[in-house]
Amino acid sequence: MTENVNPTTSVTARHSLDLWLTMWNTDGDIARQICADDFRIRFGVTERDGSTPADAIRTAEDFARYLGWWHEQHPGVVFTSVADAIDGDHGRLLWDVEEGDQRAGGVDVFDFDENGRVRRVWSVGGQRSMRS
């Protein structure tokens, strides 16, 4: 078991993780609140057209703008949490995503900064629900 040397990080990281899917579902501006200034995200998938616009994200502000674009490109998509865990300044989130009658799942792996904001995310989606 890993001992958390900074319990404040876990409390504030929990806040960030709890808002992560709310941000994806409703309001990309939440990124400015929960993401570190030097935020980075790496996706294991491309957009429908094969592009990778998220690769250019270098700040929380970039991510907020990206999410605004993403919401326009993917109306009606809903993410739900399946399970999560936080260990000190690291976290994991299993999620499902639904669009119409299609459901798939994925996992996000997080590094949090000393203030509990999201610094790094690695996100991989699959072809089946994480609930199955």
C-alpha positions in Angstrom: 0.0 0.0 0.0 1.3 3.5 -0.9 1.4 6.0 1.9 0.1 9.4 0.9 2.7 12.0 2.0 0.3 14.9 1.2 -3.3 14.2 2.2 -4.4 17.6 0.9 -3.5 16.4 -2.6 -5.8 13.4 -2.3 -8.7 15.6 -1.1 -8.3 18.2 -3.9 -7.5 15.4 -6.5 -10.8 13.8 -5.5 -12.5 17.1 -6.3 -10.8 17.2 -9.7 -11.6 13.6 -10.5 -15.2 14.0 -9.4 -15.6 16.9 -11.9 -13.8 15.2 -14.8 -16.8 13.6 -16.4 -19.1 16.5 -15.6 -16.6 18.6 -17.6 -16.7 16.1 -20.5 -20.5 16.0 -20.4 -21.5 19.6 -19.9 -19.0 22.3 -19.5 -15.5 22.5 -20.9 -14.8 25.6 -18.9 -14.4 23.4 -15.8 -10.9 22.6 -17.3 -9.7 26.0 -16.1 -10.6 25.1 -12.6 -9.4 21.5 -12.3 -6.4 21.3 -14.8 -2.9 22.5 -14.0 -1.4 25.4 -16.1 1.0 22.9 -17.7 -1.8 20.3 -18.4 -1.2 17.6 -21.1 -3.5 14.9 -22.3 -2.7 12.0 -24.6 -5.5 10.0 -26.3 -5.0 6.4 -27.6 -7.6 7.1 -30.3 -8.0 9.7 -33.1 -11.0 11.8 -34.1 -13.4 10.3 -36.6 -11.5 11.9 -39.5 -8.2 10.5 -38.2 -6.9 13.8 -36.8 -5.3 14.3 -33.4 -6.1 17.9 -32.4 -5.6 17.2 -28.7 -1.9 16.6 -29.3 -1.5 20.4 -29.5 -2.9 21.0 -26.0 -0.3 22.6 -23.7 -2.3 24.4 -21.1 -5.6 24.3 -19.2 -6.8 27.1 -21.4 -6.0 25.1 -24.6 -8.0 22.1 -23.1 -11.0 24.3 -22.3 -11.0 25.5 -26.0 -10.6 21.9 -27.2 -13.5 20.7 -25.1 -15.7 23.5 -26.6 -14.8 22.2 -30.1 -15.2 18.5 -29.0 -18.7 19.2 -27.6 -19.7 20.7 -31.0 -18.4 17.6 -32.8 -20.0 15.1 -30.5 -23.4 16.3 -29.4 -25.4 13.9 -27.4 -22.4 11.9 -26.1 -22.6 11.0 -22.4 -19.8 9.7 -20.2 -20.6 7.8 -17.0 -18.2 6.7 -14.3 -17.8 3.0 -13.7 -15.0 3.0 -11.0 -12.1 5.2 -9.9 -9.2 5.3 -7.5 -6.8 7.9 -6.2 -3.4 7.0 -4.7 -1.6 10.2 -3.6 -0.9 12.2 -6.7 -2.0 9.4 -9.1 -5.6 8.4 -10.2 -7.5 6.1 -12.4 -11.0 6.4 -13.9 -12.9 3.6 -15.7 -15.7 5.1 -17.7 -18.4 4.3 -20.3 -19.4 6.5 -23.1 -22.8 6.4 -24.9 -23.9 7.9 -28.2 -27.3 6.8 -29.3 -27.6 3.1 -28.9 -23.8 2.6 -29.0 -21.8 2.1 -25.8 -18.1 1.7 -25.2 -15.7 2.1 -22.3 -12.3 3.3 -21.5 -9.7 4.2 -18.8 -8.0 7.5 -17.9 -4.8 7.6 -15.9 -4.0 10.8 -14.1 -1.1 12.6 -12.4 -2.1 15.4 -10.1 -0.1 18.4 -9.1 0.6 19.4 -5.5 -2.7 21.3 -5.5 -4.7 18.3 -6.7 -5.2 19.7 -10.2 -4.9 17.4 -13.2 -1.4 17.7 -14.7 -1.2 14.7 -17.0 -3.8 12.3 -18.5 -3.5 9.2 -20.6 -6.8 8.2 -22.1 -7.7 5.0 -23.9 -11.1 4.0 -25.2 -12.2 0.5 -26.1 -15.0 -1.1 -28.0 -17.0 -2.5 -25.1 -18.5 -1.2 -21.9 -16.4 -1.3 -18.8 -19.4 -2.6 -16.9 -19.4 -5.9 -18.8 
